[in-house]
Amino acid sequence: HLGDDVRQVDWNVFARTDKYFIKRFLDEQEMRVHILLDTTKSMGTDAKWIFARQIVASLGFMVLGRDDR
């Protein structure tokens, strides 16, 4: 396209297809996650406490699986 920077042209694709494609990248950022768990007496029953711990553990494993901190 007129005005596009020639340094951004994907020359490998052009060589195969004879069409111009511009390289575009999305900057991936590492996400910092804080998971807080209420440990006060307001958690009440054992069932509520166990359920909350399971949710926190699940969220923690999901975050670690994506290599985020």
CHARMM internal coordinates of N, CA and C (Angstrom, degrees):
IC EDIT
DIST 1 N 1 CA 1.4507
DIST 1 CA 1 C 1.5250
ANGL 1 N 1 CA 1 C 109.56
DIST 1 C 2 N 1.2724
ANGL 1 CA 1 C 2 N 114.71
DIHE 1 N 1 CA 1 C 2 N 148.04
DIST 2 N 2 CA 1.4471
ANGL 1 C 2 N 2 CA 120.51
DIHE 1 CA 1 C 2 N 2 CA -179.90
DIST 2 CA 2 C 1.5319
ANGL 2 N 2 CA 2 C 109.64
DIHE 1 C 2 N 2 CA 2 C -62.26
DIST 2 C 3 N 1.3070
ANGL 2 CA 2 C 3 N 116.49
DIHE 2 N 2 CA 2 C 3 N 126.19
DIST 3 N 3 CA 1.4614
ANGL 2 C 3 N 3 CA 120.94
DIHE 2 CA 2 C 3 N 3 CA 178.26
DIST 3 CA 3 C 1.5091
ANGL 3 N 3 CA 3 C 114.49
DIHE 2 C 3 N 3 CA 3 C 96.51
DIST 3 C 4 N 1.3390
ANGL 3 CA 3 C 4 N 117.97
DIHE 3 N 3 CA 3 C 4 N -11.53
DIST 4 N 4 CA 1.4613
ANGL 3 C 4 N 4 CA 120.57
DIHE 3 CA 3 C 4 N 4 CA 177.30
DIST 4 CA 4 C 1.5239
ANGL 4 N 4 CA 4 C 109.46
DIHE 3 C 4 N 4 CA 4 C -71.63
DIST 4 C 5 N 1.3045
ANGL 4 CA 4 C 5 N 115.40
DIHE 4 N 4 CA 4 C 5 N 144.65
DIST 5 N 5 CA 1.4572
ANGL 4 C 5 N 5 CA 121.78
DIHE 4 CA 4 C 5 N 5 CA 178.61
DIST 5 CA 5 C 1.5298
ANGL 5 N 5 CA 5 C 109.09
DIHE 4 C 5 N 5 CA 5 C -71.98
DIST 5 C 6 N 1.3284
ANGL 5 CA 5 C 6 N 117.85
DIHE 5 N 5 CA 5 C 6 N 124.39
DIST 6 N 6 CA 1.4710
ANGL 5 C 6 N 6 CA 120.79
DIHE 5 CA 5 C 6 N 6 CA -177.91
DIST 6 CA 6 C 1.5235
ANGL 6 N 6 CA 6 C 112.13
DIHE 5 C 6 N 6 CA 6 C -64.66
DIST 6 C 7 N 1.3173
ANGL 6 CA 6 C 7 N 117.29
DIHE 6 N 6 CA 6 C 7 N -19.32
DIST 7 N 7 CA 1.4689
ANGL 6 C 7 N 7 CA 119.53
DIHE 6 CA 6 C 7 N 7 CA 177.12
DIST 7 CA 7 C 1.5308
ANGL 7 N 7 CA 7 C 111.38
DIHE 6 C 7 N 7 CA 7 C -71.07
DIST 7 C 8 N 1.3322
ANGL 7 CA 7 C 8 N 117.19
DIHE 7 N 7 CA 7 C 8 N -18.23
DIST 8 N 8 CA 1.4625
ANGL 7 C 8 N 8 CA 121.32
DIHE 7 CA 7 C 8 N 8 CA -179.15
DIST 8 CA 8 C 1.5244
ANGL 8 N 8 CA 8 C 112.68
DIHE 7 C 8 N 8 CA 8 C -92.42
DIST 8 C 9 N 1.3259
ANGL 8 CA 8 C 9 N 117.66
DIHE 8 N 8 CA 8 C 9 N -5.03
DIST 9 N 9 CA 1.4627
ANGL 8 C 9 N 9 CA 121.05
DIHE 8 CA 8 C 9 N 9 CA 179.17
DIST 9 CA 9 C 1.5240
ANGL 9 N 9 CA 9 C 108.87
DIHE 8 C 9 N 9 CA 9 C -70.89
DIST 9 C 10 N 1.3198
ANGL 9 CA 9 C 10 N 115.79
DIHE 9 N 9 CA 9 C 10 N 134.55
DIST 10 N 10 CA 1.4614
ANGL 9 C 10 N 10 CA 120.84
DIHE 9 CA 9 C 10 N 10 CA 176.18
DIST 10 CA 10 C 1.5265
ANGL 10 N 10 CA 10 C 107.29
DIHE 9 C 10 N 10 CA 10 C -85.61
DIST 10 C 11 N 1.3176
ANGL 10 CA 10 C 11 N 115.39
DIHE 10 N 10 CA 10 C 11 N 95.36
DIST 11 N 11 CA 1.4633
ANGL 10 C 11 N 11 CA 120.55
DIHE 10 CA 10 C 11 N 11 CA -173.51
DIST 11 CA 11 C 1.5219
ANGL 11 N 11 CA 11 C 112.53
DIHE 10 C 11 N 11 CA 11 C -69.40
DIST 11 C 12 N 1.3252
ANGL 11 CA 11 C 12 N 118.14
DIHE 11 N 11 CA 11 C 12 N -27.71
DIST 12 N 12 CA 1.4688
ANGL 11 C 12 N 12 CA 120.59
DIHE 11 CA 11 C 12 N 12 CA 176.99
DIST 12 CA 12 C 1.5292
ANGL 12 N 12 CA 12 C 111.06
DIHE 11 C 12 N 12 CA 12 C -64.76
DIST 12 C 13 N 1.3275
ANGL 12 CA 12 C 13 N 116.37
DIHE 12 N 12 CA 12 C 13 N -43.40
DIST 13 N 13 CA 1.4646
ANGL 12 C 13 N 13 CA 120.55
DIHE 12 CA 12 C 13 N 13 CA 178.06
DIST 13 CA 13 C 1.5291
ANGL 13 N 13 CA 13 C 109.69
DIHE 12 C 13 N 13 CA 13 C -66.87
DIST 13 C 14 N 1.3158
ANGL 13 CA 13 C 14 N 117.20
DIHE 13 N 13 CA 13 C 14 N -40.83
DIST 14 N 14 CA 1.4641
ANGL 13 C 14 N 14 CA 120.95
DIHE 13 CA 13 C 14 N 14 CA 178.79
DIST 14 CA 14 C 1.5313
ANGL 14 N 14 CA 14 C 111.06
DIHE 13 C 14 N 14 CA 14 C -59.96
DIST 14 C 15 N 1.3365
ANGL 14 CA 14 C 15 N 115.93
DIHE 14 N 14 CA 14 C 15 N -40.90
DIST 15 N 15 CA 1.4655
ANGL 14 C 15 N 15 CA 119.93
DIHE 14 CA 14 C 15 N 15 CA -179.41
DIST 15 CA 15 C 1.5292
ANGL 15 N 15 CA 15 C 111.54
DIHE 14 C 15 N 15 CA 15 C -64.60
DIST 15 C 16 N 1.3228
ANGL 15 CA 15 C 16 N 117.46
DIHE 15 N 15 CA 15 C 16 N -32.26
DIST 16 N 16 CA 1.4708
ANGL 15 C 16 N 16 CA 120.28
DIHE 15 CA 15 C 16 N 16 CA -179.24
DIST 16 CA 16 C 1.5264
ANGL 16 N 16 CA 16 C 112.91
DIHE 15 C 16 N 16 CA 16 C -85.29
DIST 16 C 17 N 1.3444
ANGL 16 CA 16 C 17 N 117.50
DIHE 16 N 16 CA 16 C 17 N -35.00
DIST 17 N 17 CA 1.4587
ANGL 16 C 17 N 17 CA 119.94
DIHE 16 CA 16 C 17 N 17 CA -170.47
DIST 17 CA 17 C 1.5255
ANGL 17 N 17 CA 17 C 114.24
DIHE 16 C 17 N 17 CA 17 C -113.09
DIST 17 C 18 N 1.3249
ANGL 17 CA 17 C 18 N 117.17
DIHE 17 N 17 CA 17 C 18 N -11.87
DIST 18 N 18 CA 1.4623
ANGL 17 C 18 N 18 CA 122.46
DIHE 17 CA 17 C 18 N 18 CA -176.44
DIST 18 CA 18 C 1.5334
ANGL 18 N 18 CA 18 C 111.68
DIHE 17 C 18 N 18 CA 18 C 61.85
DIST 18 C 19 N 1.3601
ANGL 18 CA 18 C 19 N 116.05
DIHE 18 N 18 CA 18 C 19 N 26.00
DIST 19 N 19 CA 1.4662
ANGL 18 C 19 N 19 CA 122.49
DIHE 18 CA 18 C 19 N 19 CA 175.85
DIST 19 CA 19 C 1.5186
ANGL 19 N 19 CA 19 C 107.81
DIHE 18 C 19 N 19 CA 19 C -126.90
DIST 19 C 20 N 1.3163
ANGL 19 CA 19 C 20 N 115.47
DIHE 19 N 19 CA 19 C 20 N 146.06
DIST 20 N 20 CA 1.4602
ANGL 19 C 20 N 20 CA 120.20
DIHE 19 CA 19 C 20 N 20 CA -179.98
DIST 20 CA 20 C 1.5256
ANGL 20 N 20 CA 20 C 111.07
DIHE 19 C 20 N 20 CA 20 C -84.67
DIST 20 C 21 N 1.3334
ANGL 20 CA 20 C 21 N 115.69
DIHE 20 N 20 CA 20 C 21 N 131.93
DIST 21 N 21 CA 1.4567
ANGL 20 C 21 N 21 CA 122.43
DIHE 20 CA 20 C 21 N 21 CA 173.61
DIST 21 CA 21 C 1.5165
ANGL 21 N 21 CA 21 C 107.88
DIHE 20 C 21 N 21 CA 21 C -128.92
DIST 21 C 22 N 1.3033
ANGL 21 CA 21 C 22 N 115.79
DIHE 21 N 21 CA 21 C 22 N 136.53
DIST 22 N 22 CA 1.4598
ANGL 21 C 22 N 22 CA 122.08
DIHE 21 CA 21 C 22 N 22 CA 178.94
DIST 22 CA 22 C 1.5210
ANGL 22 N 22 CA 22 C 108.54
DIHE 21 C 22 N 22 CA 22 C -95.54
DIST 22 C 23 N 1.3278
ANGL 22 CA 22 C 23 N 116.83
DIHE 22 N 22 CA 22 C 23 N 133.01
DIST 23 N 23 CA 1.4630
ANGL 22 C 23 N 23 CA 121.35
DIHE 22 CA 22 C 23 N 23 CA 177.07
DIST 23 CA 23 C 1.5197
ANGL 23 N 23 CA 23 C 108.92
DIHE 22 C 23 N 23 CA 23 C -74.93
DIST 23 C 24 N 1.3122
ANGL 23 CA 23 C 24 N 116.00
DIHE 23 N 23 CA 23 C 24 N 130.20
DIST 24 N 24 CA 1.4628
ANGL 23 C 24 N 24 CA 121.04
DIHE 23 CA 23 C 24 N 24 CA 176.25
DIST 24 CA 24 C 1.5162
ANGL 24 N 24 CA 24 C 107.59
DIHE 23 C 24 N 24 CA 24 C -132.56
DIST 24 C 25 N 1.3116
ANGL 24 CA 24 C 25 N 115.50
DIHE 24 N 24 CA 24 C 25 N 134.78
DIST 25 N 25 CA 1.4508
ANGL 24 C 25 N 25 CA 120.86
DIHE 24 CA 24 C 25 N 25 CA -177.53
DIST 25 CA 25 C 1.5160
ANGL 25 N 25 CA 25 C 109.63
DIHE 24 C 25 N 25 CA 25 C -124.79
DIST 25 C 26 N 1.3130
ANGL 25 CA 25 C 26 N 115.67
DIHE 25 N 25 CA 25 C 26 N 142.42
DIST 26 N 26 CA 1.4610
ANGL 25 C 26 N 26 CA 121.17
DIHE 25 CA 25 C 26 N 26 CA 170.75
DIST 26 CA 26 C 1.5210
ANGL 26 N 26 CA 26 C 107.16
DIHE 25 C 26 N 26 CA 26 C -101.34
DIST 26 C 27 N 1.3035
ANGL 26 CA 26 C 27 N 115.74
DIHE 26 N 26 CA 26 C 27 N 127.28
DIST 27 N 27 CA 1.4550
ANGL 26 C 27 N 27 CA 120.17
DIHE 26 CA 26 C 27 N 27 CA 179.85
DIST 27 CA 27 C 1.5200
ANGL 27 N 27 CA 27 C 109.53
DIHE 26 C 27 N 27 CA 27 C -73.84
DIST 27 C 28 N 1.3275
ANGL 27 CA 27 C 28 N 116.48
DIHE 27 N 27 CA 27 C 28 N 115.37
DIST 28 N 28 CA 1.4572
ANGL 27 C 28 N 28 CA 120.10
DIHE 27 CA 27 C 28 N 28 CA 178.28
DIST 28 CA 28 C 1.5171
ANGL 28 N 28 CA 28 C 108.56
DIHE 27 C 28 N 28 CA 28 C -82.95
DIST 28 C 29 N 1.2953
ANGL 28 CA 28 C 29 N 115.08
DIHE 28 N 28 CA 28 C 29 N 133.51
DIST 29 N 29 CA 1.4482
ANGL 28 C 29 N 29 CA 119.80
DIHE 28 CA 28 C 29 N 29 CA -179.57
DIST 29 CA 29 C 1.5167
ANGL 29 N 29 CA 29 C 109.58
DIHE 28 C 29 N 29 CA 29 C -118.35
DIST 29 C 30 N 1.3038
ANGL 29 CA 29 C 30 N 114.29
DIHE 29 N 29 CA 29 C 30 N 142.69
DIST 30 N 30 CA 1.4550
ANGL 29 C 30 N 30 CA 119.47
DIHE 29 CA 29 C 30 N 30 CA 176.59
DIST 30 CA 30 C 1.5232
ANGL 30 N 30 CA 30 C 108.50
DIHE 29 C 30 N 30 CA 30 C -75.92
DIST 30 C 31 N 1.3138
ANGL 30 CA 30 C 31 N 115.64
DIHE 30 N 30 CA 30 C 31 N 131.66
DIST 31 N 31 CA 1.4494
ANGL 30 C 31 N 31 CA 120.29
DIHE 30 CA 30 C 31 N 31 CA -178.52
DIST 31 CA 31 C 1.5288
ANGL 31 N 31 CA 31 C 109.49
DIHE 30 C 31 N 31 CA 31 C -93.95
DIST 31 C 32 N 1.3139
ANGL 31 CA 31 C 32 N 115.40
DIHE 31 N 31 CA 31 C 32 N 134.48
DIST 32 N 32 CA 1.4559
ANGL 31 C 32 N 32 CA 120.48
DIHE 31 CA 31 C 32 N 32 CA 175.67
DIST 32 CA 32 C 1.5225
ANGL 32 N 32 CA 32 C 107.61
DIHE 31 C 32 N 32 CA 32 C -97.79
DIST 32 C 33 N 1.3195
ANGL 32 CA 32 C 33 N 116.74
DIHE 32 N 32 CA 32 C 33 N 124.82
DIST 33 N 33 CA 1.4612
ANGL 32 C 33 N 33 CA 121.97
DIHE 32 CA 32 C 33 N 33 CA -174.99
DIST 33 CA 33 C 1.5219
ANGL 33 N 33 CA 33 C 109.53
DIHE 32 C 33 N 33 CA 33 C -120.71
DIST 33 C 34 N 1.3121
ANGL 33 CA 33 C 34 N 115.18
DIHE 33 N 33 CA 33 C 34 N 133.31
DIST 34 N 34 CA 1.4633
ANGL 33 C 34 N 34 CA 121.55
DIHE 33 CA 33 C 34 N 34 CA 173.98
DIST 34 CA 34 C 1.5239
ANGL 34 N 34 CA 34 C 107.45
DIHE 33 C 34 N 34 CA 34 C -116.46
DIST 34 C 35 N 1.3146
ANGL 34 CA 34 C 35 N 116.66
DIHE 34 N 34 CA 34 C 35 N 124.84
DIST 35 N 35 CA 1.4636
ANGL 34 C 35 N 35 CA 121.40
DIHE 34 CA 34 C 35 N 35 CA 178.10
DIST 35 CA 35 C 1.5189
ANGL 35 N 35 CA 35 C 107.20
DIHE 34 C 35 N 35 CA 35 C -113.09
DIST 35 C 36 N 1.3024
ANGL 35 CA 35 C 36 N 115.87
DIHE 35 N 35 CA 35 C 36 N 119.58
DIST 36 N 36 CA 1.4604
ANGL 35 C 36 N 36 CA 121.60
DIHE 35 CA 35 C 36 N 36 CA -178.45
DIST 36 CA 36 C 1.5239
ANGL 36 N 36 CA 36 C 109.60
DIHE 35 C 36 N 36 CA 36 C -111.96
DIST 36 C 37 N 1.2994
ANGL 36 CA 36 C 37 N 115.94
DIHE 36 N 36 CA 36 C 37 N 139.49
DIST 37 N 37 CA 1.4624
ANGL 36 C 37 N 37 CA 121.72
DIHE 36 CA 36 C 37 N 37 CA 179.99
DIST 37 CA 37 C 1.5171
ANGL 37 N 37 CA 37 C 109.22
DIHE 36 C 37 N 37 CA 37 C -123.85
DIST 37 C 38 N 1.3143
ANGL 37 CA 37 C 38 N 116.03
DIHE 37 N 37 CA 37 C 38 N 127.84
DIST 38 N 38 CA 1.4616
ANGL 37 C 38 N 38 CA 122.26
DIHE 37 CA 37 C 38 N 38 CA 177.97
DIST 38 CA 38 C 1.5256
ANGL 38 N 38 CA 38 C 108.97
DIHE 37 C 38 N 38 CA 38 C -72.12
DIST 38 C 39 N 1.3166
ANGL 38 CA 38 C 39 N 116.32
DIHE 38 N 38 CA 38 C 39 N 118.40
DIST 39 N 39 CA 1.4683
ANGL 38 C 39 N 39 CA 120.40
DIHE 38 CA 38 C 39 N 39 CA -179.56
DIST 39 CA 39 C 1.5229
ANGL 39 N 39 CA 39 C 111.81
DIHE 38 C 39 N 39 CA 39 C -110.93
DIST 39 C 40 N 1.3193
ANGL 39 CA 39 C 40 N 116.76
DIHE 39 N 39 CA 39 C 40 N 13.71
DIST 40 N 40 CA 1.4611
ANGL 39 C 40 N 40 CA 119.17
DIHE 39 CA 39 C 40 N 40 CA -179.44
DIST 40 CA 40 C 1.5272
ANGL 40 N 40 CA 40 C 110.33
DIHE 39 C 40 N 40 CA 40 C -79.08
DIST 40 C 41 N 1.3132
ANGL 40 CA 40 C 41 N 116.09
DIHE 40 N 40 CA 40 C 41 N 173.86
DIST 41 N 41 CA 1.4664
ANGL 40 C 41 N 41 CA 121.43
DIHE 40 CA 40 C 41 N 41 CA -179.59
DIST 41 CA 41 C 1.5223
ANGL 41 N 41 CA 41 C 111.91
DIHE 40 C 41 N 41 CA 41 C -66.18
DIST 41 C 42 N 1.3137
ANGL 41 CA 41 C 42 N 117.13
DIHE 41 N 41 CA 41 C 42 N -13.45
DIST 42 N 42 CA 1.4603
ANGL 41 C 42 N 42 CA 119.85
DIHE 41 CA 41 C 42 N 42 CA 179.43
DIST 42 CA 42 C 1.5288
ANGL 42 N 42 CA 42 C 112.18
DIHE 41 C 42 N 42 CA 42 C -65.87
DIST 42 C 43 N 1.3274
ANGL 42 CA 42 C 43 N 116.66
DIHE 42 N 42 CA 42 C 43 N -15.00
DIST 43 N 43 CA 1.4673
ANGL 42 C 43 N 43 CA 119.48
DIHE 42 CA 42 C 43 N 43 CA 177.28
DIST 43 CA 43 C 1.5250
ANGL 43 N 43 CA 43 C 110.47
DIHE 42 C 43 N 43 CA 43 C -67.06
DIST 43 C 44 N 1.3073
ANGL 43 CA 43 C 44 N 116.72
DIHE 43 N 43 CA 43 C 44 N -21.50
DIST 44 N 44 CA 1.4637
ANGL 43 C 44 N 44 CA 120.71
DIHE 43 CA 43 C 44 N 44 CA 171.67
DIST 44 CA 44 C 1.5130
ANGL 44 N 44 CA 44 C 114.39
DIHE 43 C 44 N 44 CA 44 C 71.21
DIST 44 C 45 N 1.3079
ANGL 44 CA 44 C 45 N 115.82
DIHE 44 N 44 CA 44 C 45 N -118.16
DIST 45 N 45 CA 1.4605
ANGL 44 C 45 N 45 CA 122.09
DIHE 44 CA 44 C 45 N 45 CA -169.98
DIST 45 CA 45 C 1.5249
ANGL 45 N 45 CA 45 C 112.44
DIHE 44 C 45 N 45 CA 45 C -70.70
DIST 45 C 46 N 1.3274
ANGL 45 CA 45 C 46 N 114.49
DIHE 45 N 45 CA 45 C 46 N 161.57
DIST 46 N 46 CA 1.4738
ANGL 45 C 46 N 46 CA 120.35
DIHE 45 CA 45 C 46 N 46 CA 176.66
DIST 46 CA 46 C 1.5211
ANGL 46 N 46 CA 46 C 111.19
DIHE 45 C 46 N 46 CA 46 C -62.63
DIST 46 C 47 N 1.3228
ANGL 46 CA 46 C 47 N 116.79
DIHE 46 N 46 CA 46 C 47 N -36.15
DIST 47 N 47 CA 1.4663
ANGL 46 C 47 N 47 CA 120.32
DIHE 46 CA 46 C 47 N 47 CA -178.56
DIST 47 CA 47 C 1.5300
ANGL 47 N 47 CA 47 C 110.28
DIHE 46 C 47 N 47 CA 47 C -63.40
DIST 47 C 48 N 1.3146
ANGL 47 CA 47 C 48 N 116.96
DIHE 47 N 47 CA 47 C 48 N -41.95
DIST 48 N 48 CA 1.4572
ANGL 47 C 48 N 48 CA 120.88
DIHE 47 CA 47 C 48 N 48 CA 179.74
DIST 48 CA 48 C 1.5330
ANGL 48 N 48 CA 48 C 110.43
DIHE 47 C 48 N 48 CA 48 C -65.61
DIST 48 C 49 N 1.3295
ANGL 48 CA 48 C 49 N 116.98
DIHE 48 N 48 CA 48 C 49 N -41.40
DIST 49 N 49 CA 1.4599
ANGL 48 C 49 N 49 CA 122.55
DIHE 48 CA 48 C 49 N 49 CA 179.49
DIST 49 CA 49 C 1.5254
ANGL 49 N 49 CA 49 C 110.80
DIHE 48 C 49 N 49 CA 49 C -64.24
DIST 49 C 50 N 1.3022
ANGL 49 CA 49 C 50 N 117.93
DIHE 49 N 49 CA 49 C 50 N -44.25
DIST 50 N 50 CA 1.4727
ANGL 49 C 50 N 50 CA 121.97
DIHE 49 CA 49 C 50 N 50 CA -179.61
DIST 50 CA 50 C 1.5308
ANGL 50 N 50 CA 50 C 110.31
DIHE 49 C 50 N 50 CA 50 C -65.35
DIST 50 C 51 N 1.3333
ANGL 50 CA 50 C 51 N 115.82
DIHE 50 N 50 CA 50 C 51 N -43.21
DIST 51 N 51 CA 1.4621
ANGL 50 C 51 N 51 CA 119.98
DIHE 50 CA 50 C 51 N 51 CA 179.19
DIST 51 CA 51 C 1.5283
ANGL 51 N 51 CA 51 C 111.18
DIHE 50 C 51 N 51 CA 51 C -61.85
DIST 51 C 52 N 1.3223
ANGL 51 CA 51 C 52 N 116.73
DIHE 51 N 51 CA 51 C 52 N -43.21
DIST 52 N 52 CA 1.4691
ANGL 51 C 52 N 52 CA 121.03
DIHE 51 CA 51 C 52 N 52 CA 179.19
DIST 52 CA 52 C 1.5211
ANGL 52 N 52 CA 52 C 110.90
DIHE 51 C 52 N 52 CA 52 C -62.62
DIST 52 C 53 N 1.3137
ANGL 52 CA 52 C 53 N 117.97
DIHE 52 N 52 CA 52 C 53 N -41.50
DIST 53 N 53 CA 1.4724
ANGL 52 C 53 N 53 CA 120.93
DIHE 52 CA 52 C 53 N 53 CA 178.36
DIST 53 CA 53 C 1.5200
ANGL 53 N 53 CA 53 C 111.25
DIHE 52 C 53 N 53 CA 53 C -64.86
DIST 53 C 54 N 1.3316
ANGL 53 CA 53 C 54 N 117.43
DIHE 53 N 53 CA 53 C 54 N -38.16
DIST 54 N 54 CA 1.4621
ANGL 53 C 54 N 54 CA 120.38
DIHE 53 CA 53 C 54 N 54 CA 178.51
DIST 54 CA 54 C 1.5293
ANGL 54 N 54 CA 54 C 110.98
DIHE 53 C 54 N 54 CA 54 C -64.89
DIST 54 C 55 N 1.3194
ANGL 54 CA 54 C 55 N 116.69
DIHE 54 N 54 CA 54 C 55 N -40.82
DIST 55 N 55 CA 1.4666
ANGL 54 C 55 N 55 CA 120.17
DIHE 54 CA 54 C 55 N 55 CA 178.41
DIST 55 CA 55 C 1.5246
ANGL 55 N 55 CA 55 C 110.39
DIHE 54 C 55 N 55 CA 55 C -63.98
DIST 55 C 56 N 1.3230
ANGL 55 CA 55 C 56 N 116.92
DIHE 55 N 55 CA 55 C 56 N -45.37
DIST 56 N 56 CA 1.4653
ANGL 55 C 56 N 56 CA 121.01
DIHE 55 CA 55 C 56 N 56 CA 179.94
DIST 56 CA 56 C 1.5275
ANGL 56 N 56 CA 56 C 110.50
DIHE 55 C 56 N 56 CA 56 C -62.24
DIST 56 C 57 N 1.3174
ANGL 56 CA 56 C 57 N 116.88
DIHE 56 N 56 CA 56 C 57 N -42.95
DIST 57 N 57 CA 1.4671
ANGL 56 C 57 N 57 CA 120.21
DIHE 56 CA 56 C 57 N 57 CA 178.90
DIST 57 CA 57 C 1.5340
ANGL 57 N 57 CA 57 C 110.53
DIHE 56 C 57 N 57 CA 57 C -63.33
DIST 57 C 58 N 1.3255
ANGL 57 CA 57 C 58 N 117.29
DIHE 57 N 57 CA 57 C 58 N -41.50
DIST 58 N 58 CA 1.4685
ANGL 57 C 58 N 58 CA 120.91
DIHE 57 CA 57 C 58 N 58 CA 179.41
DIST 58 CA 58 C 1.5258
ANGL 58 N 58 CA 58 C 111.34
DIHE 57 C 58 N 58 CA 58 C -63.51
DIST 58 C 59 N 1.3221
ANGL 58 CA 58 C 59 N 116.68
DIHE 58 N 58 CA 58 C 59 N -45.27
DIST 59 N 59 CA 1.4593
ANGL 58 C 59 N 59 CA 120.00
DIHE 58 CA 58 C 59 N 59 CA 177.49
DIST 59 CA 59 C 1.5335
ANGL 59 N 59 CA 59 C 111.21
DIHE 58 C 59 N 59 CA 59 C -61.48
DIST 59 C 60 N 1.3266
ANGL 59 CA 59 C 60 N 115.94
DIHE 59 N 59 CA 59 C 60 N -41.52
DIST 60 N 60 CA 1.4627
ANGL 59 C 60 N 60 CA 120.26
DIHE 59 CA 59 C 60 N 60 CA 178.73
DIST 60 CA 60 C 1.5165
ANGL 60 N 60 CA 60 C 112.48
DIHE 59 C 60 N 60 CA 60 C -60.73
DIST 60 C 61 N 1.3289
ANGL 60 CA 60 C 61 N 116.38
DIHE 60 N 60 CA 60 C 61 N -43.58
DIST 61 N 61 CA 1.4661
ANGL 60 C 61 N 61 CA 120.14
DIHE 60 CA 60 C 61 N 61 CA 178.81
DIST 61 CA 61 C 1.5231
ANGL 61 N 61 CA 61 C 111.16
DIHE 60 C 61 N 61 CA 61 C -65.95
DIST 61 C 62 N 1.3315
ANGL 61 CA 61 C 62 N 117.78
DIHE 61 N 61 CA 61 C 62 N -38.00
DIST 62 N 62 CA 1.4659
ANGL 61 C 62 N 62 CA 120.10
DIHE 61 CA 61 C 62 N 62 CA 178.06
DIST 62 CA 62 C 1.5229
ANGL 62 N 62 CA 62 C 110.54
DIHE 61 C 62 N 62 CA 62 C -63.72
DIST 62 C 63 N 1.3220
ANGL 62 CA 62 C 63 N 117.72
DIHE 62 N 62 CA 62 C 63 N -42.64
DIST 63 N 63 CA 1.4610
ANGL 62 C 63 N 63 CA 121.14
DIHE 62 CA 62 C 63 N 63 CA -179.68
DIST 63 CA 63 C 1.5318
ANGL 63 N 63 CA 63 C 110.11
DIHE 62 C 63 N 63 CA 63 C -65.78
DIST 63 C 64 N 1.3073
ANGL 63 CA 63 C 64 N 116.98
DIHE 63 N 63 CA 63 C 64 N -44.68
DIST 64 N 64 CA 1.4669
ANGL 63 C 64 N 64 CA 119.94
DIHE 63 CA 63 C 64 N 64 CA 179.71
DIST 64 CA 64 C 1.5253
ANGL 64 N 64 CA 64 C 111.83
DIHE 63 C 64 N 64 CA 64 C -65.20
DIST 64 C 65 N 1.3123
ANGL 64 CA 64 C 65 N 117.02
DIHE 64 N 64 CA 64 C 65 N -31.80
DIST 65 N 65 CA 1.4629
ANGL 64 C 65 N 65 CA 121.35
DIHE 64 CA 64 C 65 N 65 CA 178.27
DIST 65 CA 65 C 1.5119
ANGL 65 N 65 CA 65 C 112.46
DIHE 64 C 65 N 65 CA 65 C -66.44
DIST 65 C 66 N 1.3156
ANGL 65 CA 65 C 66 N 117.69
DIHE 65 N 65 CA 65 C 66 N -23.19
DIST 66 N 66 CA 1.4642
ANGL 65 C 66 N 66 CA 121.61
DIHE 65 CA 65 C 66 N 66 CA 178.59
DIST 66 CA 66 C 1.5178
ANGL 66 N 66 CA 66 C 111.65
DIHE 65 C 66 N 66 CA 66 C -96.32
DIST 66 C 67 N 1.3063
ANGL 66 CA 66 C 67 N 117.46
DIHE 66 N 66 CA 66 C 67 N 5.79
DIST 67 N 67 CA 1.4697
ANGL 66 C 67 N 67 CA 123.72
DIHE 66 CA 66 C 67 N 67 CA -179.68
DIST 67 CA 67 C 1.5192
ANGL 67 N 67 CA 67 C 112.75
DIHE 66 C 67 N 67 CA 67 C 62.15
DIST 67 C 68 N 1.3272
ANGL 67 CA 67 C 68 N 117.09
DIHE 67 N 67 CA 67 C 68 N 28.69
DIST 68 N 68 CA 1.4461
ANGL 67 C 68 N 68 CA 120.83
DIHE 67 CA 67 C 68 N 68 CA 173.48
DIST 68 CA 68 C 1.5248
ANGL 68 N 68 CA 68 C 108.30
DIHE 67 C 68 N 68 CA 68 C -92.16
DIST 68 C 69 N 1.3269
ANGL 68 CA 68 C 69 N 115.15
DIHE 68 N 68 CA 68 C 69 N 163.86
DIST 69 N 69 CA 1.4615
ANGL 68 C 69 N 69 CA 119.04
DIHE 68 CA 68 C 69 N 69 CA 178.71
DIST 69 CA 69 C 1.5047
ANGL 69 N 69 CA 69 C 110.27
DIHE 68 C 69 N 69 CA 69 C -95.24
END
COOR INIT
IC SEED 1 N 1 CA 1 C
IC BUILD
